[in-house]
Amino acid sequence: MTLLASCGSAEPAPASGQMPDRAREFSQADKQAALALSIGNVQALSAETSAYDRSLLCSIALESIYTQLSESGQLDTAMVNAIDQVRTVYNNRVQQLGAAENKTTSEIAAEREQRAQEIPEQSERGQLAIGCLRAMT
């Protein structure tokens, strides 16, 4: 009993079906943790990064997810084709935006390789891919 009591809040719980009198305020750390856990809401895709960087990250993430899902047979052909189309859009954006920044094809490839090594986890790439798909809508 003592252990359970020590885990609770000092404030009494509202009666069933009632809302508390005041809304809970969340600290900046709480908000950052919630953002980090939110699927598809990835800080790496924020407006603070360049369109080239966002497109490069999306291209990497979608390539990874496309390869994984098409090889596993977990999605039907239509879904795999849809992901492939979005992947192609981001690949084209990377080339266009890179050229606009006077990057050579080899520079783009080197940056792609470097960024891919920075996000080795499939789960993180999956979250990025979801964020990229959301950005398309």
C-alpha positions, -999 to 999 in steps of 0.1 A, spaced: 0 0 0 28 24 9 44 18 -25 13 26 -44 6 57 -24 41 70 -31 35 68 -68 4 90 -68 1 127 -69 -6 148 -38 -36 163 -56 -69 144 -53 -81 128 -85 -111 143 -101 -144 124 -97 -150 100 -125 -163 118 -156 -152 152 -144 -124 174 -158 -99 189 -134 -105 226 -126 -73 238 -143 -55 225 -173 -22 208 -166 8 229 -177 37 210 -194 73 220 -191 94 226 -222 112 193 -215 78 175 -214 69 191 -248 102 181 -263 98 145 -251 63 143 -265 75 157 -299 103 131 -300 78 103 -294 53 116 -319 53 94 -350 59 113 -381 65 146 -363 102 147 -368 123 177 -358 147 169 -386 120 179 -411 113 213 -394 112 245 -413 146 254 -398 164 230 -422 168 237 -459 145 223 -485 175 204 -498 183 188 -464 146 179 -459 144 163 -493 177 145 -488 164 130 -455 131 121 -471 148 104 -500 170 83 -477 141 74 -454 117 65 -482 144 45 -501 150 25 -469 114 18 -462 106 11 -499 134 -15 -500 124 -31 -467 86 -33 -475 90 -44 -511 114 -72 -501 93 -84 -472 60 -86 -491 42 -69 -462 24 -44 -485 4 -50 -516 17 -38 -550 -4 -7 -551 11 5 -517 46 -3 -527 41 16 -560 27 46 -541 57 47 -518 79 44 -549 62 74 -565 68 96 -534 104 83 -532 109 94 -569 95 129 -561 120 133 -533 149 119 -553 141 144 -581 138 173 -555 173 164 -542 188 166 -577 170 198 -585 177 216 -552 213 203 -552 219 217 -587 204 250 -576 230 251 -549 257 243 -575 263 208 -561 277 181 -584 262 147 -586 292 133 -567 288 159 -539 251 150 -536 260 113 -535 286 119 -508 262 140 -487 235 113 -491 260 86 -479 270 107 -449 234 116 -439 224 79 -443 251 69 -418 238 95 -394 204 77 -393 212 40 -392 181 29 -372 152 16 -393 127 30 -367 140 65 -371 140 62 -408 104 49 -405 94 80 -385 111 102 -411 93 85 -439 59 90 -422 67 127 -417 77 129 -454 45 113 -465 25 137 -443 44 166 -459 32 155 -493 -5 159 -483 
